[in-house]
Amino acid sequence: MTTIVHPQDGEPPVADKVRTTNVMLGIGLKVASVCVFVCMSSLLKASDGVPAGQLVFFRSFFAIFPVIAFIAWQGQMAVAFKTNEPFSHFWRGFVGVSAMSLTFFGLTKLPLPESIAISYAAPLLTVVLSAVFLRETVRLHRWSAVCFGLVGVLIILWPRLSFFTGETEFGGDQAIGALATLGGAGLAAVAMLLVRRLVQSERTPTIVVYFSITSSLIALVSFPFGWVWPTLFQATCLIMAGIAGGVAQILLTESYRHADISAIAPFEYTSMLLGLALGYLLFGDIPTVEMILGAVIVISAGIFIIYREHQLGLARARARKVSTPQG
């Protein structure tokens, strides 16, 4: 089964807790996490002139503080730093930093809602990679949804990619930004596969803490390559973005505690509504017809995949119940 998570992070919930069922609360927390993630992206975009590697560092480093505080409050600090998979954490961090770097670079070149829409390709690509590398069974319905969704991604990208043939008024920076964002979505899908391998042997607090630490350290490698001394406004935006990323992860954690993923995952796509609003109000971004049409197709495909996974999960549960000896 393919887990649908936020495309920018690909992180699991922060803490392992016994779940209580309160679907409306879970949905509310999910929507809150989406809103904070979009605000984080807006803050990063507002830090105009800051290179992608520096954006990744601030996003990762300042997210550590709310995450650590939450883990401590949950009483998980004793186990958070214990690991038997240090190299797996490193590779997960390396792929995650690469995904964020490409995504944030694209964010600096594209309108906010368009960057969000292209990032929706990550769950679709996760299905493909799961079938290829994990040998998961993906049947015709989900393959059809993936192909349908990728057509939507192509519709969003086409006006930007047409720059290379001289058939569009868009600049080359936006074409490169669109390709970078798509590359970030692909690497986010790879990161999700690495996380799914890690959760088989590692606690989720350990995965999240080590990701924040390793991504901060790896991002420092970009320091000699164009880091800038931020203005007060830029520094404020960067620090707030990092904190917002940590808070959003906590809200996402709590949403998983209160409801099934299949119930709350579709609300990931509310980020498009907020992205459209903030993009217009803060940056003057006006969505194109291609972006809206492509986003509708990608969102429809994503929701269908979530629905199919939910149905398959129910079928597996019924099969286990029938096969369990009675009495």
HUMO-V30265 format. One line per field, one symbol per residue. psi: psi as a letter, one per 20 degrees, with the letter a starting at -180 (. if undefined). burial: # if it has 24 or more other C-alpha atoms within 12 Angstrom, else .. A space follows every 50 residues. Layout:
psi: ???
burial: ???
This chain:
psi: pppprphhgkqrqhqoqppqonghgggghghgggghghhghggghilpip qghhggghgggihhghgggggghikjhhihjpqjlhhhhghggghggggh ggghghhihqqghhggghhihghghhgghhhghikqoorgghgghggghh ggghgghghghihijkjqiqrhhhghhghghghhhghhgghhhhghghih iqqhhgggghggghhgghhhhigiljqqoqrggghgggghggghggghhg hgghhhhiqqhhhhhhihiihgghggghgghhikpoqrghgggggggggg gghgggghhgghghghghghghippq.
burial: ################.........######################### #####################....#...##.#....############# ##############################.......#...##.###### ###########........#...##########################. .###################.............##.############## #############################...#...#..########### ##########.................
